[in-house]
């Protein structure tokens, strides 16, 4: 089925990266789908327009982005629904090439977590319906703690049961911190982990997460590559965020520090490379071979174009990476 108003066609293909030991491969730039879930008080980026959100998804898929990361908690299921609607409007062969990662354990941000095997199964089945898929490519536990996984080994057993049943193709762990993600690989054998990593958050490197991933043949999905939009260079210390935007709750001192970070850390590189600050920030993440994909949030089609250009440009030079590392270690962010 063609998209309403025009035929779908892929106009670019990025070099793919292996997604750990899952047998899946993905584009180095993925689509972070938290924002398109729309308004959730204190746990969103404010109100969105579904038509614009679907246009952003369509443009991303046309430009060769073939990994999308979502969760039931994003818009209380609405993010998954929009992805499912968009995929259903695509030719089947093109829809089939999109790798969809979603999560289980946190049905809504306002609800208590539930990682029982029964709840994980219910969550996966509900996600399948919203996504309109026959299988979930990657099911990640949504911030399950290492302590919980140690106490209740049946949780990981439930993921393996879903994989054997064909409900999911692979599993991973989306962890609260890079240190927990390292434990996820080293102790629980996760083939894929998701954790924060960006120009002003080097914890993944400092705690040994990347070393653990390389040793185990696992991959990292780099979350928050644009530091909630502040590494785009488009947000000032006086930015006013709409109702429902979680950044509205941040203290002014934090806003001021983060607002100037992009130019301080990578402004010179962006000028030299003639790319945006956001593109350099994405290239920073992709300079780590252990990062299979990074998942900037996208709300508009033009953001997909800019992000794909970053994926095509490749890694930063070692000299640039070394200088960023020195600046980070000397900064308040460290």
N, C-alpha and C positions, 0 to 999 in steps of 0.2 A: 504494500500500500504506500502510495506517495504521501508526503507531508501535505496537509492542507495548504493551498496557495503555492505549491511548487514542489518539484521532484527532489528527493534526497540524493545527494551524491557526495562521495568522499573526495575532497580536493587536496588533501595532504596526508602523508603517512610519516610518523615519527619512528625512529629506530627504537624497537621495543627492548625492554629489560625483563629478565626472568624474575618472577615473583617467588623468590625463595625456592623451596623444594616442592612447590605445589603442582608443577607442570604447567602453570599458567604464565603468560607473558603479558606485559602491559606497557602502555605509553609512559614515558618518563614524567609527563605532565598529566595529572589526573584531575577530575572534577570534584571538588569538595562541595557536597550538597546540603550542608547544614542550613545555609542562608536561604535557599529556595523553599525551605519548609514553611517560611512565613512567620507570622506573629505568634510568639509564645512569651508571656510576660517574664522578662528578665533572663530569658534563655534563647534568644534569637538575635537577628539583626534588624528587627522591626518588620513592618508590613511589606509585602512584595506583590507583584503583579504576576499571576500565573502564566499569562500569555508571554510575558517577557522572560520569565524563568524557563519556559519550554523552548523559547527561541534561543536562549543561551545554551541549553542542553543540545539542541539541534546543531547549532554552529560549532560547538565543541566536538561533536561526533563527526561532523563534516570535515573539520580540520585535523582529524586523526587522533583526537583524544579518545581512548577506548577503555578507560577505567573511571568509574564513578563510585564515590564513597558516601554512604548514607547511613541512616539508622532510624528505627521506629520513633525514637524520641525527637527527631528533627521535624518540628511542626506537628508533633503527635501523629506521625504517619503520613503527613501530607507530602513530604519530600519524596518518599517512596512512591506515592501515588502519581506524582508528576513524572517521575522517571519511567514508571510503568506505562503511562499514557504516551509519552514520547517514543519509547521503544515500540509500542504497538502500532504507531503511525509510520514506522520505518519499514523498508523491505526486509523480509525475514533474515536474509543472509547478512545484511548490515547490522540488524539488531543482535544477531547471534554472536557477532565479534566483540560486542561490548561486554567487558568484565565488570560485574556489579558486586561491590562489597557492601554488606550491611552488617548489623550488629544484633546482639541479644543480651538480655539481662537488665536493661533499663528501658522499660516500655514507654515511659514519659518522664521528663525531668522532674515533674512534680510528684511522681510515685516512688515508693521504695524499690530498691533493686530486688530482682528475683532471679537467681542463677540455678534454681533447681532444674534437673533434667526435664521435668514436665513443662516448666515455664519456657525453657530454651526451645523445646520442640514446638510449643504453641506459638512462640514468637516467630520462629522460622516459617511456619505454615502461614501465619498472618502476613509476613513480609512477602512470601511468594505470591499471595493473592494481590497485594498492592502493587508489586513489581510486574505482575503478569508474566512470570517466568515459570519454567518447569523445574529449575534448580537454581539455588543461590551459588554463585561462583565462589564467593569468599564470605564466610560467616565469622565475625569477630566477637569475642566477649567484650562487652562495653564496660571497661574499667573494673573488671573483677580483680581483687587484690591477690597477691601471692599467698597471703595467709589463708584466704578462703580456698584457693586451689589446693593448698597443702592439706587443709582439713577435710575437703570434700572431693576426692579424686573422681567421683562419679560425674562431676561437671565436665571434665575433659572427656570422660567416657561417653557422655551424651553427644558431644561433637563428633566423636569417631563413629558413633552409631548413625548419626545423620548422614555422615559421609558414605558409610557402607550402604545405607538405604537409598542413596542417590538424591537426597533432599538438598545436600550441599556438595560442592566439588572440593572445597578445601576450607580449612579453619585457620584462624589467627587470633591474636590478642591485641586489643586496643587498650593500652595501659595509661594510667594517670601520669606517670613520670618515666623518663628514660631509664632510670635505675630499675624500676619495676619491669620495664620491657626487657632489659638485660636478663633479669631473672626468668622472664617468660621463655627466653631462648635457652639459657643455660640449664635451667632446672626442669622446665616443662616441655622442652623440645618443640616450641612453636616455630613453624616454618616461616611465619610472617608476624611482625609486630608493628604496631602503630604508635608513634611517640612524637612529642614536640621536637622540632629542630629548625633553627633559622639563624640569621646573622647575629641576633642578639640573645640567642639561647643555644649555647654550645654544650649543654649537659650531656647530650647523647654521645658526643665525642669524649668528653671529660670522664664520664663514668665507665667507659669501655664498652658501650653498647655496640658500636660499629665493629670493634674487634671480635666481640662474641658472635655477631652475625656472620662475619667473614669466616670464622673458624667453623661454624655450624652449617654453612651454606644457606643461611636464612636471609631474609630481606627485611628492610625497614621501610614503612610508609611514613614519609616525613609530613607530620601535621603542623599546622600554623606556619607555613613557610613565609607568609607576609606579616606575621605577628599581629593578627586580627586587623589587618589593613594598614598598620602604622609603617610598615616597610614599603608601602606604595608611594610614600611621600605626599599623599593627598590629604592627610589629616593634620590639623594644627592642634596646639595645646588648648585652643578655645573651641574645638569642635563640639557641636551640640548634636547629640545622638537622639534618635526618635524613641518614643515610648516602646518598651519591649526589648530594646537593644541592650545587651548585657554590659556593653562598655559605658553605658549611662551611669553605672554604679561605681566606676573607677574613681579614685581620688585624683584631684587636680595635679598633684605632684607627679603621679605616675603618667598621666596624660602628657605633661610637659616633657618628661624624660623620654618617653617613647616617640613623641612627635618629631624630635630632632635626630633620632637615632639613624634613620636611613641616610640622611646626607652626611652625618658624621662618619659612618662606617663605610658606605659604598658610593657616596656622591661623586668622588673623583673617578671611580671605575665606570660609573654610568656615563659620565661626560666623555671619557676616553673611548668607550665602546659604542657611544651614540645609541644607547638603549635606556629604557626607563629604569627607575630605581627598583620597581617590582620585578622587572626581567632579570636584573642582576641578582636580586634576592633569591629568585627561583634557581638561577644558575649556580648560586652558592650551594644550595641543597643538593643539586644534581651532580656536584663535583665529587660527592662521596659515592663510590661504586656500590656500596652496600644499600644505598637508597634505590629501591626499585621504581618508586614514583613519589611525587610530592603533590599535595592536594589543595591548591589554593581555592578559596571560595569564589564562585562566579555567579553574578546576578544578572549580567547583561552580555549580549553576544560579542560586543567589541572586546570584552575582557578575555574571551576565549582566543581571539586573534593575537592579542598581546602575549598571552601566556604560551601559546604554541611557538611563537617566535623565540621565546626564551629556551624552550626545549630543543629547538633546532640549532641554537647557537653553541651549545656544548658547555663544557666545564670552564670555570675560571682558571687563570694561570696559577701555578703553585706560588708564585711571588705574591699575587693578590690574596690568596688564601692565607699565606703566612702573615701578611700584614693585618688582615682582618682578625686573625687569631690573637696577634699581639695587642691590637686595639681592644678586643673583647676582654682579655685578661686584665687590662689596665682600667676597665670601665666599671661603672656601678652595676652593670648587668651580671658581671661575673660573681 
